[in-house]
Every structure is written in structure tokens, then in C-alpha cells.
Amino acid sequence: MGEGSGVGKGWLFPQNRFCWGMASTTELLSRAVAGLNGLATVFLLVGIFRIKAGDREGHGKAMKWAVMTSALFLAVYLASKVHLWVALGRTNVTYAPADPASVWAGLKGLYLFILIPHVILAIVVTPFVLRAVWLAKVGRLEEHKRLTRWVFPVWLYVSVTGVIVWAFMEFSGSLAAVAATAK
């Protein structure tokens, strides 16, 4: 995405920073978190499709990868919080679109509407995911099925909205603005 591509400029992409070579540690960690959320989403979808097809083994493998990807996500997410604290003295990036004329400036309400349930559900669902894994591991499949009827859609929602929250921060220029102030 070179200078003449137009990507990263204008009303939709106000910052010309969506390039891996120019990214700061803050931006790279944020992108890694989003990528791991996206990958977890893929494994979750493969897992549900495998079990619906009657493939318990394929389901188990896909869900194992979903759990491992989510665990790695959590480690990178926590590392990003430590980085923000060390670099900026705070643990969060505020949604503040760089260009008040961009489409992103008018979307703060939508951003918060997505972010708040995302955070609450991410906290709530985690122990239930672990319980579902344990139930499957010990062969208590009926209990596993009952629990995952609501745990799976919540986990999927959290994974998908994690990527959406990142997109808001990345494409609004909020991440770039914060990254520019890092020590």
C-alpha cells in the first residue's frame, strides 16, 4: 500500500498508518489481538460445523485450537495492557477519531454499544468456556451440550465483536494518535 494507493487516507481511513512497516508496538499488539480474535472465530465456526456434521474428532480438534488461540489472545491482550501502562501510563486507548470530519467521528455511540456488552460478556463467558472444555474432556457430553448451547454463541459474539472494536480503533485513527504519544 504505497503512497499513491489512496488506502489510509480520506474520510474512511484518516491515517496513512495502516502499513506494517510503519506500525508502533502499540499498533502491532492491537493488530495481533484482533488477528487472534479473528482466528478464534474461524476455529469456533469450524468446530460448530464439524459437530453438526457428526464429526466429534474434528469438532474436538477445532475447539482445542479455538481455546488455545483464545488463551494466546488473552496473553497478548494482557501484554498490550502492560505495554500501554509502561509507554503511556494508562491501560486503555480512548476512542477519539483523528479527523472530526471522518465517518468514524459520528460512530462513537455505536462503538460503545458494541464495546460495553463485548467486555461484559468476555468476562462472564470465560469460566463457562473452561467448564465446557472440562465437561467434554471428562466425557460428560450431555452437560457439555446443554452448557454450550448458550456459551458457544456468546463466545462467538465476543470473538467477532473483538475484531469490530479493533477496527473502530484502527480505522478511526485512535490507535495511531495514541501510538504517536508513546515514550
C-alpha positions as CSV (number, residue, x, y, z in Angstrom):
1,M,0.0,0.0,0.0
2,G,2.1,2.7,-1.3
3,E,1.8,6.5,-1.2
4,G,-0.4,6.5,-4.4
5,S,-2.8,3.8,-3.4
6,G,-5.2,6.1,-1.5
7,V,-5.7,3.5,1.2
8,G,-5.3,5.0,4.6
9,K,-6.4,8.5,3.6
10,G,-9.6,10.4,3.4
11,W,-13.0,10.0,5.0
12,L,-12.8,6.3,5.8
13,F,-9.2,5.8,6.6
14,P,-8.0,9.1,8.0
15,Q,-4.5,8.0,8.9
16,N,-1.9,6.8,6.4
17,R,-0.6,4.3,9.0
18,F,-2.2,1.1,8.0
19,C,1.1,-0.3,6.9
20,W,3.0,-2.9,8.9
21,G,6.4,-1.3,8.3
22,M,5.4,1.9,10.0
23,A,3.4,0.4,12.9
24,S,4.4,1.1,16.5
25,T,4.4,-1.6,19.2
26,T,1.0,-0.3,20.4
27,E,-0.4,-0.8,16.9
28,L,1.3,-4.2,16.4
29,L,0.0,-5.6,19.7
30,S,-3.5,-4.3,18.9
31,R,-3.4,-5.9,15.4
32,A,-2.2,-9.2,17.0
33,V,-5.1,-9.2,19.4
34,A,-7.5,-8.6,16.6
35,G,-5.9,-11.3,14.5
36,L,-6.1,-13.8,17.3
37,N,-9.7,-12.9,17.8
38,G,-10.4,-13.4,14.1
39,L,-8.5,-16.8,14.1
40,A,-10.5,-17.9,17.2
41,T,-13.7,-17.1,15.3
42,V,-12.6,-19.3,12.4
43,F,-11.8,-22.2,14.7
44,L,-15.2,-21.7,16.5
45,L,-17.0,-21.8,13.2
46,V,-15.1,-24.9,12.0
47,G,-15.9,-26.5,15.4
48,I,-19.6,-25.9,15.1
49,F,-19.8,-27.1,11.5
50,R,-17.8,-30.2,12.4
51,I,-20.1,-31.2,15.3
52,K,-23.2,-30.5,13.2
53,A,-21.7,-32.9,10.5
54,G,-21.3,-35.5,13.2
55,D,-17.5,-35.3,13.3
56,R,-16.7,-35.3,17.0
57,E,-13.0,-35.7,16.4
58,G,-12.9,-32.7,14.0
59,H,-15.0,-30.7,16.4
60,G,-12.7,-31.5,19.3
61,K,-9.6,-30.5,17.3
62,A,-11.2,-27.2,16.1
63,M,-12.4,-26.4,19.6
64,K,-8.9,-27.2,21.0
65,W,-7.4,-24.7,18.6
66,A,-10.1,-22.2,19.5
67,V,-9.3,-22.5,23.2
68,M,-5.5,-22.3,22.5
69,T,-6.0,-19.3,20.2
70,S,-8.2,-17.6,22.8
71,A,-5.6,-18.3,25.5
72,L,-2.9,-16.8,23.3
73,F,-5.2,-13.8,22.6
74,L,-5.5,-13.3,26.4
75,A,-1.8,-13.3,26.9
76,V,-1.2,-10.8,24.1
77,Y,-4.1,-8.7,25.3
78,L,-2.6,-8.5,28.7
79,A,0.8,-7.8,27.3
80,S,-0.7,-4.9,25.3
81,K,-2.2,-3.5,28.6
82,V,1.3,-3.7,30.2
83,H,2.8,-2.0,27.2
84,L,0.3,0.8,27.3
85,W,1.0,1.3,31.0
86,V,4.7,1.3,30.6
87,A,4.6,3.5,27.4
88,L,1.8,5.8,28.3
89,G,0.9,5.5,31.9
90,R,-2.6,4.1,31.2
91,T,-4.1,0.8,30.1
92,N,-6.7,1.9,27.6
93,V,-6.9,3.7,24.3
94,T,-9.8,6.2,24.1
95,Y,-12.0,6.2,21.0
96,A,-11.2,9.6,19.6
97,P,-11.3,9.7,15.8
98,A,-8.3,11.7,14.4
99,D,-10.4,13.6,11.9
100,P,-13.7,15.1,13.1
101,A,-15.0,15.1,9.5
102,S,-14.5,11.3,9.1
103,V,-17.3,8.9,9.1
104,W,-15.8,7.4,12.3
105,A,-16.4,10.6,14.3
106,G,-20.1,10.1,14.3
107,L,-19.9,6.5,15.3
108,K,-18.9,6.7,19.0
109,G,-22.3,5.7,20.2
110,L,-22.3,2.6,18.0
111,Y,-18.7,1.9,19.2
112,L,-19.8,2.0,22.8
113,F,-22.9,-0.1,22.0
114,I,-20.6,-2.8,20.7
115,L,-17.8,-2.4,23.3
116,I,-19.7,-2.5,26.5
117,P,-21.5,-5.9,26.0
118,H,-18.3,-7.2,24.4
119,V,-16.3,-6.5,27.6
120,I,-19.0,-7.7,30.0
121,L,-19.7,-10.9,28.0
122,A,-16.0,-11.6,27.6
123,I,-15.5,-11.6,31.4
124,V,-18.7,-13.6,32.0
125,V,-18.2,-16.3,29.4
126,T,-14.6,-17.3,30.2
127,P,-15.2,-19.6,33.2
128,F,-18.1,-21.2,31.3
129,V,-15.8,-21.9,28.3
130,L,-13.4,-23.6,30.7
131,R,-16.2,-25.6,32.2
132,A,-17.5,-26.7,28.8
133,V,-14.0,-27.9,27.9
134,W,-13.7,-29.8,31.2
135,L,-17.1,-31.4,30.7
136,A,-16.1,-32.6,27.2
137,K,-12.7,-33.8,28.4
138,V,-14.3,-36.0,31.2
139,G,-17.0,-37.3,28.9
140,R,-20.0,-35.6,30.4
141,L,-21.3,-34.8,26.9
142,E,-24.9,-34.1,27.8
143,E,-23.9,-31.5,30.3
144,H,-21.4,-30.1,27.8
145,K,-24.1,-29.8,25.1
146,R,-26.5,-28.1,27.5
147,L,-23.9,-25.6,28.5
148,T,-22.5,-24.9,25.1
149,R,-26.0,-24.1,23.7
150,W,-25.6,-20.6,25.1
151,V,-21.8,-20.5,25.7
152,F,-20.9,-21.0,22.1
153,P,-23.0,-18.1,20.7
154,V,-21.6,-15.8,23.4
155,W,-18.0,-16.8,22.8
156,L,-18.5,-16.3,19.0
157,Y,-20.1,-12.9,19.7
158,V,-17.1,-11.9,21.8
159,S,-14.6,-13.0,19.2
160,V,-16.4,-11.2,16.3
161,T,-17.0,-8.0,18.3
162,G,-13.4,-8.0,19.4
163,V,-12.4,-7.6,15.8
164,I,-15.0,-5.0,15.2
165,V,-13.8,-3.0,18.3
166,W,-10.3,-3.2,16.9
167,A,-11.5,-1.9,13.5
168,F,-13.1,1.1,15.1
169,M,-9.9,1.9,17.0
170,E,-7.6,1.3,14.0
171,F,-9.5,2.9,11.2
172,S,-10.7,5.9,13.2
173,G,-7.1,6.9,13.8
174,S,-7.5,6.5,17.6
175,L,-4.7,3.9,17.8
176,A,-2.3,5.9,15.7
177,A,-2.9,9.0,17.8
178,V,-2.1,7.2,21.0
179,A,0.9,5.4,19.4
180,A,2.3,8.7,18.4
181,T,2.4,9.8,22.1
182,A,4.2,6.6,23.4
183,K,7.5,7.0,25.1
